[in-house]
Amino acid sequence: MQKNEVKKVVILGGGTAGWLSAGLIAAQPHLTHNAQITLIESPDIATIGVGEGTWPTMRQTLKTIGISESEFIQRCDASFKQGSRFDGWCDDEGDAHYYHPFSLPVAYQQLNIAPYWFANKDAVSFSHAVASQTYLCDHHKAPKNHLHSAYQGEANYGYHLDAGKFAMLLQQHCTTKLNVEHIVSHVECINSDEDGYISSLQTRDHGTIAGDLFIDCSGTHAKLLHQHYGIELIEQHDVLFNDRAVAVQVPYLNPQQEILSYTKATAQDAGWIWDIGLQSRRGLGMVYSSRFANSEDAKQALSQYIAKTQPGTAQNELIFREISFTPGYRRRFWYKNCLAIGMSAGFIEPLEASALVMVELGLNNLLANFPTHRAAMPTLAKRFDEQCHYRWKRIIEFLKLHYVLSKRTSPYWQAHKEANSIPLQLQENLALWQYQSPWLNDFDRAQEVFSAASYQYVLYGMKQLPQFPVLAMPAAIIEHFSANQQQAKRGLQQLPTNRELLNHIQQFGIQPI
Amino acid sequence: MANHVLLDNISHKDLKVITTRGANWGDNISCATVFPSEFAKVQANQPIVFRKHPQTGQFEALALFGFENGENLLLNEQGELQLSYLPLSMQRQPFLIGQQTQYNNGIPEQSLVVHIDLDSPRISTHDGEAIFLEHGGNSEYLNHIAQVLNALHQEHQTINLFFERLLSVNLLEAFSIEYADKNGEKVTVSGFYTINQQVLNGLTAEQLKQLQQQGDLQAIYMVLASMEHIPHLLNKKWAQQ
């Protein structure tokens, strides 16, 4: 009995995924029967560190790990993120944009307000009509003020952060406060027992590290799940074409420059450019498909974007970093006593910042049903795989949605509209949504990655309106819309800008309650 | 409006300060900042509550006199205020601590200096306490003020640590005060914090010992005891409505 109990968890990889895993597991010993945690990272491998946008879930994650919001913001160059803005996705013309805010549409818990908006569609955009947060985004407002407690705010929010600094903070917290053992050494060989379960990792300088459960956070190489167990990627090239990125960090010319409250995604002929505002710099990148463009095209597009959005930037001082990836997810995510968390499990593209949230969801899943004994693993692994597959499929459909409704004319965008590139489930839903608005029944799991609200924001942002008669507006509905406008007005009056609040937090911090 | 200037014995040689307390001299205030070393004296007569400072968002402790802006329920019918203990933050008025850079052999040194608010209603040329003696020396009164300002300076240095220690064991909790106004409408005053008694009762011996050694334990119990004055203050409000 004793033999196969899970007493020690070994995490391979010291990027954000590895340290988030260490933090979430070590901070909740009651869920793991006090399992011990060791994290092994190779000194030879640089972490990718482009996952710089989080979901609102990160607030609970940090709180659980026991990191104060002040420290997080002070040390990770972090800023507040309230959603995404999509510029130029609808068509080739002009600067049309739409938002996908983190806040749910007004009255979402009671009713679906979307159908009532159609009557007003020419006067006000969907997200402005139903989410006061949209106005905050328009004006670079923070989602909270200096009197709010840590992790609480007026509007729903996540963060933009410096992934390298974030990993450092997590590492320090895990090793000094959560008793996580940290080994820096190259793993030379993986030892298995007679049942094919991993028994230990052989390191170059620290001998053999035995463990009962292994978490593969080694990035796209997936050293354990792929290189050792041979579990392949289910590639998604045919659906989502992006497989390259060029990233660059651009310091602000004026240190008090306003900071965007959202990730700005601007469509390009063969991909799109992300624009993330931190305290000291912006993180930019062009993600594109190698079928339709090369790295020179991408750098040129980025250069033009920088020249346009921040004239006067000394571009010859910028360092452009090229990244290559295969869009896809693993056939299995938990095999024997080994799980993949992070890029080792899969990666599609940075659109909608699903990378870190998938790390959080995976770990929450693991911890909700932690295997205290090897005998529990096959069943738990089966469920884990099923859950992960479901999520990846939904993510892929939701990301694809952003492309299929576009009227852009370049070959890349045209290819996105070809029927054989669109998952069946999405095709079905799109057909349905010509006659009704996305709603709770369309996504009925307790923990959906993207809710019906997200689909509404994108569909109606892309001007994809259903064909049904415009509904007359009952007084109660008018009240919901006007309550939303009132809330926007209050927010604009009372909330500081992102920059103002971040300056304040640098000086005074933010109270835990 | 405040008009803060550096105090000096030439420009201000004839100034006097009215030390009588009352509405006419700016005591129509609903609260005053207090510090842990004062809690024992304050709790005898007023509730001590915590809140976040409106500008800095840092925690501070207040002696509560009323529930609305400018409402001091402790003023008598003549508008006079008679407190058995006057908090340091009120004693100091109309003086403040200022910082000045002085050069000692070319090396800049920060020193504390006394500022005065010339727009305070307490400033007078005929009534009250003289600030300077006839030939420019400090009056007894000014010496006392210097001591008060010094004490306040010390308290300001350590107050954040006091709250950090309380927060580190989750001892603070938010609360609000509800009452009915003269039209019977419910009014909620929120943004207050106090000691969470349940958490306090559940602290380990080691945690209690730590608090005791820092001198926090007494302050904590003073705050809890002072809460009994909230209903009394509300009674005064009802009586006035």
Interface residues (C-beta under 8 A of the other chain):
Chain A: H146 L147 H504 F508 I510 Q511 P512 I513
Chain B: K52 P54 T56 G57 Q58 F59 L167 L172 E173 A174 G191 Y193
